[in-house]
Amino acid sequence: MTIYEEKLKKIKNNEEWVGILGLGYVGLPLAVTFALQGVNVLGFEKSQEKVRKIEKAENYIGDVTDQDLKEIVNSGKFSATTDFSRIADCDAILICVPTPLDRFKNPEMKYIEAACKEIGKYMKKGTFICLESTTYPTTTESYMLPIIEKESGMKHKDDFWLAFSPERVDPGNEKYKTENTPKVFGALSEEGKQIGVEIYQKAIKSLCTVSSPRVAEMVKILENTYRLVNISLINELALLCGKMEIDIWEVIEAAKTKPYGFQPFYPGPGIGGHCIPLDPFYLEHIAKKYDFNISMIHAAGYIDLLMPHRMTIKITSALNRQKKPINGSTIFFLGVAYKPNINDERESPALKIMDIVANKGGIVQYHDPFIPHVVTEEGNKYLSSSINDMEKADCVVITTNHSCFDEQEILKKSRLIVDLRNVIKTKNDKVYKL
């Protein structure tokens, strides 16, 4: 019996162990989804604190329920470790590590590189490896494969299989979770494809297989770049509408009545989260290697980068109409999460606006019921204030439209409001809209 046949038999008999590298917003929900279906899951983490919490079944990710985590930890189906030598115990390794940008907006590959080296050092023959982290097309075959083969001394197809399947996590989405969001999957070989399908279909209801990892990698970039371009378009139109005294929100609602050819996107202070603000830079990185200029996508990314500065100008203008300078004024931000009703502030435009306001001499405060404390990109540290403190502020800026924010309460307690999320529907002279 070949290694491939042995692996398929083991998977079909539910005897395999799935290892997940990185237990954050992607890795932990994925681990829980597999374990709930009876798969043995071992999580790998550099953070001793996260491992300690999992050992005690203490949840730290909003998209995971406390009950589910307790169930799989207590049953022994899920455990976590900082000991990467235990990769040798795993039949499949799913990589869910961060893929940020460096300060020059180039892909920061050190986490993927470290994961590949650890896997190559410890994996056994017959291991299936799949990257889930967002990255640029060709990463799997051109970047990961050489590292793993060098570190392991093994050969792809003969000794292990490599694939890519992009995460599609939407934090806070009540309808679509890991298990019921269709999953795109592409492998470097037909055998790797079959093994990946056998593994993933245990946890994911619908799989979409594509011909190669580079196709799957481009799918992820396309999905998020599509949103970036359209959100950037609507943000630019919102700024123009503001100058023309046209309500962009009324425009969008009317455009939505068209039953075909239009999908609504909504303006805001900028785009947050891990994927959408970063993907154009991943694509730009690889496009340069092919001597190709992605001009439309570059323009959309540039519009998004400017939004926090443009929002600060709106705040300054609103204060000026009250005969107040931004320097010395207290600016109270409502919400720092990058989207409503979640505890995730990654790449949040609110934090960028807070830094700009602080640099201009503004006194920054914020309230967010989901995020008790934040550290901005420039290292400014803030604790969430009481929502009642907005009564003392010179200006209240609505940067996240959490459902718990009450329009009438904000109107009653605020002297001046800059509403960047269309929370305030009531016409009022003290409200300035995006």
N, C-alpha and C positions, 0 to 999 in steps of 0.2 A: 504494500500500500504506500502511495506517495505521500509526501508531507501535505500536499494540497488535499488529498482524499482523507487523510487523518484529521485535518483541521475541519473539514466540512462535517465529518462524522461527529466530532467533538461538539461542534456548534449545534447540530441537530439533536444531540442527546442532552443539551443544556448543561454541558460540563465546562464551558469556556469561562475564562475570567477576562473582563473588560477593564483595562486601566485607563483612567482619564487624567491627563496632565493639566493642572490648572483648575481650581474649584471656585471660580468667580461667577460672574453673571451668565456665562455660557456653560461652563463645566459642571457646576453644581446641579442646575436643573436637568442637564443631560444625564448625569449620574443617577439622580433620583428617578428619572423616567425609565432608565434601564432596570434599576433595582426593583422598582414596583412591578415589573413584568417577570420577576424571578431570576434575572441575570445577576451573577456574582460580579460586583463592581468594587474596584480598588482605586481610590483617588490619591493623586500625588500632588503635594503642595510644598512650596518653600516656606510658607507661613506656618509657623508652629501654632500661632493663635487660631488659625482656621481649622487646623487639625484637631486642636483641643476642643473647639466648639463642636465639631462633628462627632468626636468621641462622646460628648455629653448630649448629643442630639440637639444642640442649640442652633437654631436657624439664623442666617444672616443675609439671605437673599429673598427679596420680596416675592419673586415668582415661584418660590417653593413654600409649601404649607408646613407648618410645624408638625402637624399630625403625620404627614407623609414621611418627613425626615425621621421622626421617632420610630415609625413602623419599620423602615428599612435598616436603621442602625440596630434596633433591638432584635431584629430577625437575623442579623449577621450578613445580610445581603450587601450592605454597603459599609465600608470603613475607609479611613484615610491615613496617610503616612507621609513623613518627610524622608523616608528611606527609599531612594530611587533604585537601589539594587533590587528591589522587589519587582521591578519591571520584568525580571526574569520569570516571575510567576504568571505573567499575563499573556493571553493569546491574541489580544487586540489592544492597541494603544490609540486613543483618540486625543489629539493635541488641542487644547483650548487655552492657549497662553495669550497674553496681551501682544498687540502689534501696533504700538504708537508711532508717532512721527518724532524725529529729532528736531532740534531748534532750527534747522535749515529746511524743514518740511520734507525730509527724505524718510523713507520707511526705516524704522528701527527694528532690525532683525535679530537683535541679541537674544530675545526670549525664544524665538524659534530655533536659533542656532544652539542654544543651551539645551533645549528639549531634544533636538536631534542627536547631540553628543551623548546625553544621558541614555537615550534609547539605544544608540549604537553600542554603547559600552556594556549594557546589561541584557539586551533582548536575546531571546532564544530563537533558534531556527523555527520558521513557520509562523512568525508574528505578522499580523496585519496592522498597518500603521495608517492613520488618516488625520490630516490636518483640518481643523474646523475654523481656525482663526482667519479673519479677513486679511487678505494680502494681494499682491499684484499677480497677474497671470504669468505663468511659467515658474512660480516659486517651487512647487512640488517637485517638478522634474529637474529643474536647473540648479536650484539652491539646496533643497533638502536631500535629494537622492545622493549626491556626491558625499555629503557629510556622513550620512548614515552608513553608506558602503565603506567609507574610509575607517570610521570608528569601529564598525562591527567586523570588518574583514569578510562580510557576506555579500552575495550578489542578489540584486532584485530579480524576482520571478523564480530563481532557483531556491532562495533561502527565506525571502520575506516578500511582502506585497505593500505597495504604497498607493495612497489615494488622497483625494481632497473632497470635502463636503462642507460647504459654507454654512455657518450658523445663521439662523434666521430668527434670533431672539428679539422680541418686541416687548421690553419691560412694561409691565402694567396692563398688557392686553388681556382682557378677561375671556375673550373668545378663542384666540389662537395661542396655544401653548406649544411646548417642544413636541409633544406626541402627535398633535393634530395639524401641525404646519407641514405641508409637503416638503420633502427634503431632496435637494439636488445632490447627485453623487457621481463622481468620475474617477476611475482608477487607471493606473498605468499599464495594466494587463487584464486580459479576460478573466484569469483566475482570481486576481485581486478584486475584480468587479463582482464575481459570484460570491466570494467570501464576505465582502462588504455588504452586499444585499442581504445575505443570510443573517448577518449580525444586526444591521440597522432595522430590518423589518420586524424584529422582536419588540422594538420600542416605538418605532415611528409608523403611523398608519399608512402613509403614502410616500413612495419613493419615485423620484424622477432621475433615471440614469442617463448620463451623457457620455460622449465618446472618449473624453479625456479629462484629466485634472485641469488643464488650462482652459477648457470650456467651462467647467464648473467655477473656476476662479473668476472668469469674465462674467459669468452670470451674476455673481455677488456684486461685482463692480457696476454692472449695468443697473441692477435693482436700485442701488443707492445713488448712483449718478443721475438716474432718471428723477429721483426725488429732489436731489440737490438742484438740478437745472430748473425744475418747475417751481420749487420754493423760492429760489433766487429770482426767478422771473416775477413771481407774485410780490415779493418784497420790493423789487424795484418799481413795479407798478403802484404799490401802496405809497411809496415815497412821492411819486409823481401825482397820484390822486390827492395826497395831502396838500401839495402846492396848488392844485386846481380846485380845492374845496369839494372834492368828490369822495363819498364814503365808499372805500374799497370793499367793505363787508357787504354793503348793499349790492354792489356790482357783482360780487361772487355769488350771492344768493340768487340773483336774477339769471346769471349765466348757468347756474345749476339746473334751471328748468329745461334746458336743451337735453333731449333724451339720448343724444348720441354725440360723439366727437369731443366731449368736454369732461374732464375730471377735476373736481375742485381741489385746490391747494390753498393754504391759508398763510397770511403774513405773520411775522413775529420779529423779535429782536435779533434773530440769528438762529442758526441750526446747531443743536447739541447732540450728545450721544457719541458713541465710539465710532460709528461707521460713516454716516453721511458727510460730516465735515472733513473726514480724512481720505475717503476713497479717491477723490480727484487727484490727490497727490501720489497715491499708489499708482494710479493709471499714468499720470504724467511721468513718473519714474521709469516705467517700462517703455512708454511711448518714445522717450528720448533715445533708448537703445535701438529703436527701429527708425530713428530719424523722422519722427512723426509729431506734428504739432496739434494737440487737442484743443483748439482755440475756443470752441464754444464752452467746453467743460472748464477750461481755465478761467474764462470770463465769469462763469457761474460761481466758481470758487472764490474769485476775487470779490464779487458782490457780497458773498456771505462773510468774508473776512472784514469787510468795511461796515457791516451792519451795527456792531456794538459802538463804533465811533459815531455813526449817524444817529443812533438812539441817544447817545450822550448829548449830541447837538439838540435833539428834541427836548431833553430834560433842561438844558441850559436856556433854550428859548422860552420854555414854559415858565421858568423862574424869572427870566428877564421881564416877562409880561406882568409879573407881580412885583417888579422893581427890586429883585433880589439877585445877587450873584451866586454862582454855584460854589465859589470859595466861601467856606464858613457855613453853608447851608446844610441842614440834616436831610439826607436823602434816604428814604425808607423803602427797601425793596421787598415786594411781596412775592415770595417764591424764588428759589435758586435751583430747583431741579430743572433738567433740560426739557421735560415734558410733564404734563399733569399727573398727580396722584402716584408718583414713584419716589424712591429715596436715592436717586441717581443724579449726581451733578456733573458727570463727566462731560467736558467740552461745553458746559452750559454757557450760553451767551450772557446770562445774568452776572456770572463771576467776572467776565471780561469787562462788562459795563461798570461793575463795582470798582475794578482796578482803575479804569479811566477816570471815573468820578473822584476817587481818592487822590489820584495824581493831580487833579485840578483843585484840590483843597476841600472837596466835599466831605462831610462827616457821614460815613456809611453805616447803616444798620440794615438788618433784614429779619424777616420772619418766614419760616417754612416749617410746617408741622411734621414733615417727613425727614428733614435734615437738620439735626441739632447744632452742627458746627461745620464750617468749611474753611479750606485753605485755598486761596486764589492762585492763579498762575504766577503772580508776582510775590507770593509768599505772605500775603495779608491774611490774618486769621480773624474769624468772626464767629460769635455765638448767636444762635437764633434768639431774637428778642420776643417779648410778648407782643401779640398783635395789637394790643391797646396802645403800644408806644407810637403807633402811626399818628395818634392825635397830636403829638409834640413835633412831628416832622414838618419841615418846610415843603417837602414834596414826597408823595407816595408813588412809586413806580411799580406797576404790575408786570412782572417778568415771567410768571408762570401761572397758568389758569387752573390751579387746583380746584376741584369741585367744592371743597369746603369753604372757599372764599365767598363771602356773602356780599353781593353788590350794594345793598342798602347800608350795610354796616360800614363798608369802605367809604361810601359817599358821605355818611354821617360823620365819620371820625377824621376825615382827611381835609386838609386845607387846599391842597392842590394835587391833582392826579394825572400822571402820564400813563395811559393804558395801552400797553403794547400787545395785549392779547384779546381785546374786545370783550372784556369781562363786564364793563359798564355799558349797559344798553340804554340807560336813561340819558336824555339830553341834559347837559349841565355845563354852565360856563366855566367851572373849575376843572373840567375834564378835557385833557388833550389826548387825542387818539393817534395811533400809528398812521 
